[in-house]
Amino acid sequence: MDAAAASTQAGEPYAPTVAGQDEQPLFRARGLSKIYRMGEVEVHALRGVDFEVRRGEFLVLLGPSGSGKSTLLNILGGLDTPTHGSVFYRDQELSKASEGELTQYRRAHVGFVFQFYNLIPSLTARENVELVTEIATNPMEAADALRLVDMGDRLDHFPAQLSGGEQQRVAIARAIAKQPAVLLCDEPTGALDVSTGGIVLRAIDRIHRELGTAVAVITHNAVIAEMAHRVVSLSDGQVASEVVNASRRGVEELEW
Amino acid sequence: MSRNSKLFSPLFLKLVRDLWGIRSQAIAIALVIGSGIGLFFGSRATFDSLFYTRDTYYREYRFADVFASAKRAPDRLLAEIREIPGVSVAESRVVVDVTLDVPGMDAPAKGRLISVPEESRPQLNNVAVLRGRWVDSKRPDEAVVSEAFATAHGFDLGDSVYAVINGRRRSLVIVGVGQSPEYVYLISGNDLFPDVKRFGVFWVARRPLATAFDMEGGFNDLALALAPGASEQEVLTRLDEVLEPYGGFGAMGRSEQVSNWYLQNELTQLASMGRAVPTLFLLVAVFLLNVVLTRVIAVQRQQIAALKALGRTNFEIGLHYASWALVIGLTGCVFGVLFGVGITRAMLEMYRTYFSFPELHYDPALKHLWSAVLLAIAGSLAGAFNAIRSAVRLPPAQAMRPPTPPSFKRAWIGGRWLDQPSKIILRNVIRVPARTSLSVLGIAMAVAVMLVGTGMMDSIDELADVQFDLVQRQDVMVTFAEPVSSAALFELQRMPGVESVEAMRSVPVVLRAGPRSKQTALLGLPQNPRLMRAVDTSREAQPMPTHGLMLSKALASQLGVKPGDTLVAEVREGRRPHLTMTVASTIDDYMGTSAYLEIEALHRVMQEAGTLSAALLEVDTLAGEKLYRELKDAPRVAGVALRQASIDNFNTFLKDNMSGMMGINLLFAGIIAFGVVYNTARISLSERARDLASLRVLGFRKGEISYILLGEQAVLVLIALPLGLLIGRWMMAALVASMTSELYRVPFVLHGDTHVIATVTVVVAAAVSAIVVRRRLDGLDLVEVLKSRE
């Protein structure tokens, strides 16, 4: 790796949105493969993926079920480790990190948004966000994070009192309240209808624009891809194509 | 707007709210833990109180180390006894049993008159004077009376009772009420329980007592204190040698002293109760916590994954789930300590009726509180171990995905002839064999505890039945101070209301077989006695052997002899011959360690004619009063024991106290039964809610899905019932064996209806749980359940 470049770029969390080729990427993966063993069958979820995420970038990962996109996202997020290959977050090698180091990494740098929100049902919106802010080093106020996703008037509602879209926005607030370098979203609109999905995407887009957080979104909805700087398509555990959008569309312009 | 959410960490709030969600299960478990901790704390605190009280009392009132009695020893012998190495204090006394005529009581009572020193208080076995004053040794008629007897008769200072001494009534004026460490358990002869109305101890001046009983310049009783480090056994041997020429009855240490024996026995039982029973309860609680928390982890799989993805450490997550168990455990501990204090109070209250202490010291020690807390924490963590481990090990990436459906096996039975719902039941039971067996075991434990708790009464009843219906069939037993000639039988026969009389000869002996020996008595009875009989555990009366001895099995095993063996009986009476006798047979009986033989055979070996030590009377109850009056005044009569009084006393002491204990047992067994059944049913409901809702959508009725869920519980209960009865019988046998002592063997008896009660209680607990679960099933919100993942 380029040690000189690493040292000049480290410690500058929120770079402007423009993704320059010469900068050190946020994530750099080389030859990633992941093999699951399910009973007597070996499942190759990833087969030698080379991949990067740049700072401040809005990236979309497209692909059918079983193409390996969730596995890739989980590895980037430090929830899973590759069987072969290497993956770096800045100059930290995640593929060699211990479980404790991965936890520390998630705690400090990554925001997760899941398809099924995964809120703690016994905690209110605010408390769900505080679950993160109380352990983060430089968090925003939980209420502020919720206001960013237009949930400022729902602070004390329990998940069961919120609609799916609202729950997902709380999940986004929870993910960004620690001011992470990257927001990883696994099918964030997968369980939502079109208009609610639009609201959620707008929230993600706003975070991206206002905080400069890099965003990686998994979807199999090709329309969402038009929001991205770059679209990477996965197929059967390999990168099938990579497209750089010349001009991004705003959420309002998307045609569902 | 902002609530106090900042005050508490979100994980703490999650803990509180989630626990609130399973509060009924949590409370059920906390109660089981509480029962265990309560019994632990209660028996420990009671043990301490009793132990401390006893030690303080023994020390302050100088309970003797060695006791001995003789027919009559001269005073000068005392100097020789003091010279025995190891003896630090030796005090002689005159102790005699007399018949008492108590104003207001028809039947005669038994009084033990104990002489007190002329100049001072007793050096050993001192008396705590609770009311009034000490005896003035110059006043021949003054007495300090044992407190229990005074209370039972409502004596005031200045009241009198009459002792029949050599056929003359002598009044004893009560000047004080006291207690002695020698008579903590106030018992006389072969009784099992203190008879406070019919046995009193009187401390009186020595000179008049000695005069009346021809003990001037002599003594018949001895109390010794040993020097530190002295060998008790050596002192006992030497003492026996010294007293032998004076009709010594055999010296004994504290461990054989009756009052102390009972006290020690009670302490031993308390200690074992403080171990075994709480362990059982805590094991059940550990099992329940394990089941419930494992289920919680399964339900919260996605939440755990999210927490991990958000950067929560394994330690934080582990601690979170450990806290679930700790909150339940410590809640149980609070219940337990409250329970325990209650149990301690109740038990000490009960001991007040059994034991005479100046005061029962009660100070629940802090160390038991800490032990209780540690026990609760250890139990909780043991119960949470599995859950914590799986929460920590849960790979977050994998937990994002819904769990794979559990794998099932085709049952080896019922493939064809069972309907679909029944197949579901069967497969669920078989799917998690470990949990199924633990649930079955848990319910079985409830049955077992129930059976043991109520079954104790069956054993006690059997003991009472055998003792009072088959063994002691006489209405009245008259014992004589000295063996009397058979002419006494005719005198008794002529007394009012006496229908028949049977003779009994009792000879104090030491039986020796090789190195082993045992102080007891040879009991001579008619070959086939009608009144006092020897009855074995199968309720058969055994005839008295005309050659050799019939030994109580307990005695035979103590001496290590079997039928055909010979032993030596060293007689401690009269000419004190040493008799070589054969063991003719043994008898498996419940009470005492007796050696029986036919009365004529006994006369033969004793070379005496027609002598008797006691007479057994069959009496027309209507004549009671007249008969008692004559007996009270009869010379040579040392004691009159009434069968009815023994029965009444037995009932008050044992049954009243037993029923209290039984109530507690019943409560605890109910808690276990309900705790186990309710929790397993709720867990099944939680696991199955989605499937059952799906079935409802497919058109199954409420009753049909209830059948699936509750049917499974029913299967568990049905397997558990017979198993529990078996375990209960086994526990009962162990308990009964542990209660075996020289004085009595507790029979192993469990009546049919006791099995029924145990079964029914657990079935009722199961039914109540079923109703609760059924109501939840009926309230199942189909849409809500199906919408939710998991």
HADDOCK unambig.tbl for C-alpha pairs under 7 A between the chains (distance, minus, plus):
assign (segid A and resid 74 and name CA) (segid B and resid 397 and name CA) 6.30 0.50 0.50
assign (segid A and resid 79 and name CA) (segid B and resid 309 and name CA) 6.55 0.50 0.50
assign (segid A and resid 79 and name CA) (segid B and resid 396 and name CA) 5.91 0.50 0.50
assign (segid A and resid 79 and name CA) (segid B and resid 397 and name CA) 5.39 0.50 0.50
assign (segid A and resid 80 and name CA) (segid B and resid 397 and name CA) 6.04 0.50 0.50
assign (segid A and resid 103 and name CA) (segid B and resid 311 and name CA) 5.08 0.50 0.50
assign (segid A and resid 103 and name CA) (segid B and resid 312 and name CA) 6.87 0.50 0.50
assign (segid A and resid 103 and name CA) (segid B and resid 313 and name CA) 6.13 0.50 0.50
assign (segid A and resid 104 and name CA) (segid B and resid 311 and name CA) 6.38 0.50 0.50
assign (segid A and resid 106 and name CA) (segid B and resid 309 and name CA) 6.52 0.50 0.50
assign (segid A and resid 106 and name CA) (segid B and resid 310 and name CA) 6.26 0.50 0.50
assign (segid A and resid 106 and name CA) (segid B and resid 311 and name CA) 4.78 0.50 0.50
assign (segid A and resid 107 and name CA) (segid B and resid 310 and name CA) 6.01 0.50 0.50
assign (segid A and resid 107 and name CA) (segid B and resid 311 and name CA) 3.84 0.50 0.50
assign (segid A and resid 107 and name CA) (segid B and resid 312 and name CA) 6.95 0.50 0.50
assign (segid A and resid 112 and name CA) (segid B and resid 309 and name CA) 6.79 0.50 0.50
assign (segid A and resid 112 and name CA) (segid B and resid 310 and name CA) 6.94 0.50 0.50
assign (segid A and resid 118 and name CA) (segid B and resid 302 and name CA) 6.25 0.50 0.50
assign (segid A and resid 118 and name CA) (segid B and resid 303 and name CA) 5.95 0.50 0.50
assign (segid A and resid 118 and name CA) (segid B and resid 306 and name CA) 5.93 0.50 0.50
assign (segid A and resid 119 and name CA) (segid B and resid 303 and name CA) 6.85 0.50 0.50
assign (segid A and resid 120 and name CA) (segid B and resid 303 and name CA) 5.89 0.50 0.50
assign (segid A and resid 122 and name CA) (segid B and resid 14 and name CA) 5.49 0.50 0.50
assign (segid A and resid 122 and name CA) (segid B and resid 17 and name CA) 5.97 0.50 0.50
assign (segid A and resid 122 and name CA) (segid B and resid 18 and name CA) 6.36 0.50 0.50
assign (segid A and resid 123 and name CA) (segid B and resid 14 and name CA) 6.00 0.50 0.50
assign (segid A and resid 127 and name CA) (segid B and resid 5 and name CA) 6.95 0.50 0.50
assign (segid A and resid 127 and name CA) (segid B and resid 10 and name CA) 5.53 0.50 0.50
assign (segid A and resid 130 and name CA) (segid B and resid 10 and name CA) 6.52 0.50 0.50
assign (segid A and resid 131 and name CA) (segid B and resid 10 and name CA) 5.49 0.50 0.50
assign (segid A and resid 132 and name CA) (segid B and resid 310 and name CA) 6.58 0.50 0.50
